[in-house]
Amino acid sequence: MSQLKRYNTFSAELKRVFNCKVQRISVDAGLTCPNLDGTLDARGCIFCGGHGSGSHGIKRGLPIAGQLEDGKEVMRRKYHASKYIAYFQAFSGTYAAVEHLKRYFDEALSDTDVVGIITATRPDCVPGEVLGCLAELSERTYFWLELGMQSMHDKSLTLINRQHDHASFVDAVERAKASGLRICAHVILGLPGETRTEMLATAVELNRLKVNGVKIHLLHVMRGTELEQMYGRGEVGVMERDCYVGLVCDFLELLDPRILIHRLTGDGGHANLMAPLWSLKKFEVLNLIDAEMEMRRTRQGSRFNPS
């Protein structure tokens, strides 16, 4: 647990492992997704835009080495970073033949400033041969596999058009754990129709599955998505800031204190975000979460039940 935070931060973990400032650089390997290429569907998830959910800011059109070099310049200037993790963020980062994945990972690791790799993907995009490739990669470098859980509730997964159920996520986690991989789960709070109790049940499920890390997102409405159309018709809403802050604190209190917190909020980028606009003030939201935890005199795991 970080001495400065009341939750177990991924940034503190990186400082402990590498003893220097390490930042993630998002890269795009030019992959797609079975939920977009027609294998499962061609619409994608309702929150996903044309460039992949959450992957704004990537300098597409450049080779991986060029994307990394561009990102390094930004991270040096903004955060005084000296080492970097290549973050294969766009679309489904394992949705390719193993020989292609190896080439992308090797290109990233050829940069001597890159000390690790993270790849984000869907739970239905990690067949055995891919997990074998990732297990080999994890022996060469610091590696995390990020899997999109979003929710433990199948009704929500159906509504957002994930084209997989929660059992698929459980299966992927269990097989990835058996391969010795670190697993970070992606969760979205504020999905249409989910109650507060249902959202907090997802935290308990993360404990049961013994994931290593979690990224908590709030539901964003982005331009060019099916969710934008639903929002425009008044079919879905977004959370108010203070409601989200309180919910995140409740979620943290239930989480196993050993789980690393990779993210507590995010923004969709100024250009394409429709709502909630308060999420653009990311550091303000993080400060409010810290203040709420301090006011409650509570910590991550304060309501964690090991049984």
Buried (B, 14 or more C-beta within 10 A) or exposed (E): BBEEBBBBBBBBBBBEEBEEBBBBBBBBBBBBBBBBBEEBBEEBBBBBBEBBBBBBEBBEEBEBBEBBBBBBEBBBEEEEBBBBBBBBBBBBBBBBEBEEBBBBBEBBBEBEBBBBBBBBBBBBBBEEEBBEBBBBBBEEBBBBBBBBBBBBBEEBBEBBBBBBBBEBBBBBBEBBBEBEBBBBBBBBBBBBEBEEEBBBBBBBBBBEBEBBBBBBBBBBBBEEBBBBEBBEEEEBBBBEBEBBBBBBBBBBBBBBBBBBBBBBBBBBBEEBBBBBEBBEBBEEBBEBBBEBBEEBEBBBBBBBEEE
